Amino acid sequence: MDLQLKNKTALVSGSTAGIGYAIAKLLASEGARVFVNGRTQSRVAEAVAKIKDETGMAAQGVACDLSTPEGVKAIEHDLPELDILVNNLGIYEAKAFDDITDQDWEHIFEVNVLSGVRLARRYLPEMRRKNWGRIIFISSESAVQIPVEMIHYGVTKTAQIALARGLAESTTGTGITVNSVLAGPTRSEGVEEFVKGMARQKGVKEEQVEREFFQNIRPSSLLKRFATPDEVAAMVVYLCSPLASATNGAALRADGGVVRSIL
């Protein structure tokens, strides 16, 4: 299927690894002009080279911290306008609620929510002028089923869904769409290290750690395994395409069936 993304300019924040990298790679393979983002030049350059090696398509990179106002300002030189903005940048941390400080709350909100706010505020006006654009927030099943072990993370993921819906309301009658994607437990770089570490600690195979995770931590999963970043990216890249023009203001799930509600 041709997703009609050739020559569309796309930025994927936080895309040197994991879901963000998978999205950038798939966008590039569909012919989009992709900008990979990370905080360090070395990580960005490595991801750009990897995309070229895996897809045969070129990508470009912008190294800056998009969780800060200065980072968003810095990116404007390389990217004065965009067709597609994927707000993937995010952090998480397991921490008991009583131990989450004001600084912890402020930092996770700055990275997970305000980065997308600032980028959307920067690029949405130009999308309105062209009457076409795609903005996507990579949220999580934790937005709906708040994890007790990291409540602050869940709150930011809920905020992303609300933000996407609110921005979508402002695009009524245009060629712009704004959606969120609720990713489930995914074998990202961080999860990979977690699984390997737990396997070493317990003296068991990684498969057993994964099996126990879905038995005890995410028992509602229908997939019963970690999704791959590519599986999440497939939905995201479809939403980036002109073919997804009738999907706007939606919170779509790529969660492996973790969320039990049907609405």
C-alpha positions as CSV (number, residue, x, y, z in Angstrom):
1,M,0.0,0.0,0.0
2,D,1.3,3.4,-0.9
3,L,0.8,5.7,2.1
4,Q,1.4,8.8,-0.1
5,L,4.1,10.2,2.2
6,K,6.7,10.9,-0.5
7,N,8.4,14.3,0.1
8,K,6.4,15.0,3.3
9,T,8.7,16.6,5.9
10,A,8.5,14.8,9.3
11,L,10.0,15.4,12.7
12,V,10.0,12.6,15.3
13,S,11.1,13.8,18.7
14,G,13.2,11.4,20.8
15,S,13.9,9.1,17.8
16,T,17.3,7.7,18.2
17,A,16.0,4.4,19.6
18,G,12.8,2.4,20.5
19,I,9.4,3.4,19.2
20,G,10.7,6.8,18.0
21,Y,13.4,5.2,15.9
22,A,11.0,2.7,14.4
23,I,8.6,5.5,13.4
24,A,11.4,7.5,11.8
25,K,12.6,4.4,9.9
26,L,9.2,3.5,8.6
27,L,8.5,7.1,7.5
28,A,11.8,7.2,5.7
29,S,11.0,3.9,3.9
30,E,7.7,5.4,2.7
31,G,9.7,8.3,1.1
32,A,9.2,11.0,3.7
33,R,11.9,13.5,4.4
34,V,12.6,12.5,8.0
35,F,14.4,14.4,10.8
36,V,15.7,12.2,13.6
37,N,16.0,13.9,17.0
38,G,18.1,13.2,20.1
39,R,20.1,15.1,22.7
40,T,23.5,14.2,21.4
41,Q,25.1,14.4,18.0
42,S,26.6,11.0,18.3
43,R,23.3,9.2,19.0
44,V,21.6,11.2,16.2
45,A,24.3,10.4,13.7
46,E,24.2,6.7,14.6
47,A,20.4,6.6,14.1
48,V,20.6,8.4,10.8
49,A,23.2,6.0,9.5
50,K,21.2,3.0,10.7
51,I,18.1,4.1,8.8
52,K,20.2,4.4,5.7
53,D,21.6,1.0,6.2
54,E,18.2,-0.7,7.0
55,T,16.0,1.1,4.4
56,G,18.3,2.5,1.8
57,M,16.7,5.8,2.3
58,A,18.3,9.0,3.6
59,A,17.3,10.7,6.8
60,Q,18.6,13.9,8.5
61,G,19.3,14.6,12.1
62,V,18.8,17.4,14.6
63,A,20.6,17.2,17.9
64,C,18.9,19.2,20.7
65,D,16.9,18.8,23.9
66,L,13.3,19.3,22.8
67,S,12.1,19.2,26.4
68,T,13.4,22.8,26.8
69,P,12.2,26.1,25.2
70,E,15.8,26.6,24.0
71,G,15.8,23.2,22.2
72,V,12.6,24.0,20.4
73,K,14.0,27.4,19.4
74,A,17.2,25.8,18.1
75,I,15.4,23.4,15.8
76,E,13.7,26.2,13.9
77,H,16.9,26.9,11.8
78,D,16.9,23.4,10.3
79,L,13.1,23.0,10.3
80,P,11.2,26.2,9.6
81,E,8.1,24.2,8.7
82,L,6.8,20.6,8.9
83,D,4.1,18.4,7.4
84,I,4.2,15.8,10.1
85,L,5.1,16.2,13.8
86,V,5.3,13.0,16.0
87,N,5.7,13.9,19.7
88,N,7.5,10.7,20.9
89,L,9.9,12.3,23.4
90,G,9.2,10.9,26.8
91,I,10.6,9.6,30.1
92,Y,9.4,7.3,32.8
93,E,10.5,6.3,36.3
94,A,9.1,3.8,38.8
95,K,8.7,5.6,42.1
96,A,6.3,5.4,45.0
97,F,3.8,8.3,45.1
98,D,5.0,9.5,48.5
99,D,8.5,9.8,47.1
100,I,7.7,11.8,44.0
101,T,8.9,15.3,44.7
102,D,7.7,18.6,43.1
103,Q,10.8,18.6,41.0
104,D,10.0,15.1,39.8
105,W,6.5,16.2,38.8
106,E,7.8,19.3,37.0
107,H,10.5,17.5,35.2
108,I,8.4,14.6,33.8
109,F,5.6,17.1,32.8
110,E,8.2,19.3,31.1
111,V,9.5,16.4,29.0
112,N,6.4,14.4,28.3
113,V,3.8,17.2,27.9
114,L,5.4,20.6,27.4
115,S,7.7,19.4,24.7
116,G,4.7,18.5,22.5
117,V,2.9,21.7,23.5
118,R,5.8,23.9,22.4
119,L,6.4,22.0,19.1
120,A,2.7,22.0,18.2
121,R,2.5,25.7,19.0
122,R,5.5,26.3,16.7
123,Y,4.3,24.2,13.7
124,L,0.5,24.2,13.8
125,P,0.1,27.8,12.4
126,E,2.1,26.8,9.3
127,M,0.0,23.7,8.9
128,R,-3.1,25.8,9.0
129,R,-1.7,28.1,6.3
130,K,-1.0,25.1,4.0
131,N,-4.3,23.4,5.1
132,W,-2.5,20.1,5.7
133,G,-0.7,18.5,8.5
134,R,-0.4,15.6,11.0
135,I,0.4,15.9,14.7
136,I,0.6,12.7,16.8
137,F,1.3,12.2,20.4
138,I,2.8,8.9,21.5
139,S,0.8,8.2,24.7
140,S,0.5,5.0,26.6
141,E,-2.0,2.5,28.0
142,S,-0.8,4.0,31.3
143,A,-3.0,7.0,30.4
144,V,-6.1,4.9,31.0
145,Q,-4.8,2.4,33.6
146,I,-2.6,4.6,35.7
147,P,0.3,2.5,37.1
148,V,0.5,2.7,40.9
149,E,4.3,2.4,40.6
150,M,4.6,5.6,38.5
151,I,1.5,7.7,38.9
152,H,3.3,10.8,37.6
153,Y,4.0,9.1,34.3
154,G,0.4,8.0,33.9
155,V,-0.8,11.5,34.6
156,T,1.4,12.9,31.8
157,K,0.2,10.3,29.4
158,T,-3.4,11.2,30.2
159,A,-2.5,14.8,29.6
160,Q,-1.2,14.0,26.1
161,I,-4.6,12.5,25.1
162,A,-6.4,15.6,26.3
163,L,-3.9,17.8,24.6
164,A,-4.3,16.0,21.3
165,R,-8.1,16.1,21.5
166,G,-8.1,19.8,22.3
167,L,-5.8,20.6,19.4
168,A,-7.9,18.4,17.1
169,E,-10.9,20.6,18.0
170,S,-9.0,23.6,16.7
171,T,-8.5,21.9,13.3
172,T,-12.2,21.6,12.5
173,G,-12.9,21.6,8.7
174,T,-9.2,21.6,7.7
175,G,-6.8,19.1,6.3
176,I,-5.0,18.8,9.6
177,T,-5.4,15.9,12.0
178,V,-4.2,15.5,15.6
179,N,-4.3,12.1,17.3
180,S,-2.7,10.2,20.1
181,V,-1.5,6.6,20.1
182,L,-1.7,4.5,23.3
183,A,1.4,2.2,23.1
184,G,1.4,-0.8,25.4
185,P,4.4,-2.6,27.0
186,T,6.9,-2.4,24.2
187,R,10.4,-3.9,23.8
188,S,12.1,-0.6,23.7
189,E,15.8,0.1,24.7
190,G,14.8,0.6,28.3
191,V,12.6,-2.4,28.5
192,E,15.3,-4.5,26.9
193,E,17.7,-3.6,29.6
194,F,15.1,-4.2,32.3
195,V,14.4,-7.7,31.1
196,K,18.1,-8.6,30.7
197,G,18.9,-7.2,34.1
198,M,16.0,-9.0,35.8
199,A,17.1,-12.2,34.1
200,R,20.6,-11.9,35.3
201,Q,19.5,-11.0,38.8
202,K,17.1,-14.0,39.1
203,G,19.4,-16.4,37.1
204,V,16.6,-17.2,34.6
205,K,16.1,-16.8,30.9
206,E,14.7,-13.5,29.5
207,E,11.6,-15.4,28.2
208,Q,10.7,-16.3,31.8
209,V,11.0,-12.6,32.9
210,E,8.7,-11.6,30.1
211,R,6.2,-14.3,30.9
212,E,6.1,-13.3,34.6
213,F,5.7,-9.7,33.7
214,F,2.5,-10.4,31.8
215,Q,1.3,-12.8,34.5
216,N,1.8,-10.4,37.4
217,I,2.2,-6.8,36.2
218,R,0.1,-6.6,33.0
219,P,-2.3,-9.6,33.3
220,S,-5.0,-8.0,31.1
221,S,-2.7,-8.2,28.1
222,L,-4.1,-10.2,25.2
223,L,-0.8,-10.2,23.4
224,K,1.1,-11.8,26.4
225,R,4.4,-10.4,25.1
226,F,6.1,-7.1,24.6
227,A,5.1,-5.5,21.3
228,T,7.9,-4.6,19.0
229,P,8.6,-0.9,18.2
230,D,7.8,-1.7,14.6
231,E,4.3,-2.9,15.5
232,V,3.6,0.4,17.2
233,A,5.2,2.4,14.4
234,A,2.9,0.8,11.8
235,M,-0.1,2.4,13.3
236,V,1.6,5.8,13.8
237,V,2.8,6.0,10.2
238,Y,-0.6,5.2,8.9
239,L,-2.0,8.1,10.9
240,C,0.7,10.3,9.4
241,S,-0.6,9.6,5.9
242,P,-3.3,11.3,3.8
243,L,-5.1,7.9,3.9
244,A,-6.0,8.6,7.5
245,S,-7.8,11.9,6.8
246,A,-11.0,10.7,8.5
247,T,-9.3,10.0,11.8
248,N,-9.0,13.1,14.0
249,G,-9.1,13.7,17.7
250,A,-8.8,10.0,18.4
251,A,-6.9,8.0,21.0
252,L,-6.0,4.8,19.2
253,R,-4.5,1.8,20.9
254,A,-1.5,-0.3,20.0
255,D,-1.4,-1.7,23.5
256,G,-1.7,-5.4,23.0
257,G,-5.1,-5.5,24.5
258,V,-4.0,-4.3,27.9
259,V,-6.8,-1.8,28.3
260,R,-10.0,-3.8,28.9
261,S,-12.7,-1.1,28.1
262,I,-14.1,-1.1,24.6
263,L,-14.5,2.6,24.4
